[in-house]
Amino acid sequence: ATAATDTAKTSFKAALQKYSINDGRITYDDASLNFFMQADHLNHTGKGDFTQDVFTLNTQSDIEKLTVKYGGIPYLNSVKLNAELPLDIDMKQMKFTFGENKIKLNELLLSAVGYLAMPNETDMVVDFKFNAQKSDLKNFLSLIPAIYATNFKDLEASGKFAMNGIAKGTYSEKSIPAFDVNLAIENGKIKYPSLPSAINNIQVKSKISNPDGVMDHTEVNIPAFHLEFGAAPIGGRLLVKTPISHPFVDMALK
């Protein structure tokens, strides 16, 4: 006689509780969009219950050198990044929402809110807002490689700094998200002990924007900037429009 077969269903789950990347290197080079990003010496960990359709993934990331270039412009150049970033993940919708977070670029502390979603295999939808949490000029100056690499601790800096921005839209082969980034410096002063004179009265207002995700509609506008090397003033303006089809530049320097 044959033994009766046990057909009762058993419950089995394999749960990924933690993953990590140790001393990694990631390069993303998209020639079609003229976008380049590279992370050198990346250490990253993530913890979450991947058996759930909706869960929170807590991540910690450290990058020794982060470089981001768009349109040939290096917006970040070998910057050190540290980020505590919880993500609310909806696997069915493939939507990733940023929780309360801290993102540190060299000495500049940022926060970002919003989400990233992948509704299909080709498109990525983003809706982000970010701003600088510390308004000291010295924190912003840490993003400039020549300043950060040379006796940054000895640098004396004062003045107010503000930066905020948004990115909203679809990233695909045909489009990029619309974006708007604002940066301002008021009453800035920079002094190295080794230099004979300070850089005084730094005043800058700038705006980098794209209203609809068409690369040719990107605009860089610095209506006025001013600084003084000791008693010698420098001032000017810069406007760049239609950079792809018919580059327009209006610049003055006095």
N, C-alpha and C positions, 0 to 999 in steps of 0.2 A: 504494500500500500504506500502511496506517495504521501509525504507529509504535507499538511495544509500550509499554504503560503501566507505569510503575514503581510497583508496589503495596507496596514494602517500607515498613514502618512506621518513622517517625522519632521520636526521643525529644525532647520539648520540655518544659521546665519554666520557670515564671516564679517567681522567688524574691523575696519581700519581705524584704529584709535589714535595713531600718531604717525606722521611722516616727517622726513627731514632731508635737507640738502646741505652738504658740508663742503665748504670751499669750492663752490661751483662757479661756472662761467656760462653766461647766457648772452647770445648775440641775436638781435633781430634787425635785419637789413632789408627794407622794402623799397626797392628802386622805383617802383611804380608810383609811390606816394612821396618819394624823397624823404623817407623817415628812417632813422637809425637809432638803435638803443643797445647798449652793452652794459652788463653787470659783471664786474670782476670780483672774485673772492666773496661769493654770496653764501651766507649761512642763513638757513630758513627752516622753521619748524611750524607745523600745523597740527591742531588737535580738534577732533569733532566726531560725532556719531554718524558715520556715512551710511548706516542702515536706514536712516530716516529720510523722507522726501524733503522735509524742511528742518534745518538745524543750523546751529551757529558754529562756525569754524574760527577758532582763535589762532592767529598767526603772529609770529615774531620774525622779523627780517633784519639782517645786517648786511650791508654791501660796502665793501672797502672803496670801490671806485664805480660810480654810476655816470654814464655818459648818454645824453639824449640830444639828438640833432634832428631838426626839421627844416626843410627848405635850405639846407646848407648852413643853418645857424645853430651853433652849439648852445642850447638853453641850459644844459647841465654838462659840466666838463670835469670828469674824474671827481665827483662829489661823493662824500661819505654819507650813507643813508642808514638810519635806524628807524624801524616802524613797528608799532604795536597796533595790529589791524584786525579787529573782529569782523567777520563777514557773516551776514545772515543769508543762507543759501537755500534757494528753492529749486530742487533738481528737476521737477516736472516742467517748470517754466524756464529753466536755465537762467535764473536771475540771481545776481550777487549784490547785496546791499551793504554798504559800509556802515558799521556801528560807530560808536564814539571811539575816536582814535587819536594817536599821536604819531606824526611823521616828522622826523628830524633830518634836515639836510645840512651837513656840517653843523653850524650853530643855529640855523634857522628852524624854528618850530612851526609846523603847519598842522591844520586839521582839514579834513575833507569829508563831505557828506554826499550821498547820492547812490547810484547803482550802475551796474553793468549787466546787460542781458544779451543772450545769443539765441534769437528766435529761430534761426536756421543755420545751415552749414557755412554760409558765406558772409552774413552780416553780424555786426556787433553794435548794439545800441547802448549809448552812454548818456548819463545825466549827472554831472558832478558840479559841486561848488566847493571852493577852497579859499582859505584866507590864512594870513600869517598871524599867529597868536601872540608873538612878541614884537613890539614896535620899535626896537632899538636898531639903529643903523648898523652897528657892529655885527649883529647877527646876519644881516643881509650881505655885508661885505665878505663874510666867510665863504660865499658862493663863488667869489672871484678867485680862480686858482692862484694867480700870482700873489695876491694878498694873503690868502690862507696858508700858503706854503712857506711864507717868509715871515717868521717871528710874529705870528698873529697875536700871541699873548701880549706882546709889547705894544700893539697898536692901540692908540687912544682914539676913540670915536664917540661922537655925540650927535643928537638930532633924531628926528622921528622918521620912521619908515613904515610904509603901508603897502600891502600887496593882496589882491583878491582876484578871483576869476571864476569863470564857468566854462563848461564844455557840454554841449547837448546836441545829439543827433546820431547818425548812423555812420559807422566806419566800415567801408567796403572797398572793392576795387574801383568804384566810381565816385566815392564821396568820402569826406571826412566830417567829423562833427563840427558844428559851428562853435566858436569859442570867443571869449572876451577876457583879456588879462589886463589888469591895471596895476601900475607901480608908481609910487610917489615917494620923494625924499624932501623933507622940510628942515631948513636951518641946520644942515649937516656940517660936521667938522671932522677931519681926519688928520692925525698927527703921529708920525713915527719918531721915536727919540733920536734916531740917527739923521733925520732930515732937518735942514736949517729952518724950514718954515712949515706951517700947517696948511692944509687945504680947507679954506673957510667958505661959509655961506653957500653950501651946496643946495641947489633947488632943482628938482627934476619932477616932471610929470610925463608919464608915457602910457600908451595904450596899444596893445596888439590885439586885433580883432578879425574875425571872419563871420559874417552874418548868416551864411547859408550852407557852408560846407564845400563850396567851390573854391579850390585852391587859389585860383586867380583873383578871388575877391578878398584875399588876405591883405590887411592894411597895418602898417606900423606908423604910429603917429606920436612924435615927441614935440609938442608945440613950442616948448621952451625948456632950456636947461641953462644953469648958471653955476659957476664956481670961481673961486679966487685962490691962486697960488700966492700966498702972502698978500700983497696989494695988487697983483696982476690979475684982472678979471678975464674969464673966458665964458662966452655964452653962444647960444645958437638954437637951431631947430632942425627937425628931420621929419619928412613925410615920404613913405614908400607905398605905392599902390600898383595894382595889376602886375604883380611880379612875374607872372608866367607869359602872358600874351604880349604885353607892351610895357615893360618896366618904366614906371614913372618915379622920379626922385626929385624932391625939392628939399635942398639942404642949405643952411647958412651957418657960418662959424665966424665969430668975431673974437 
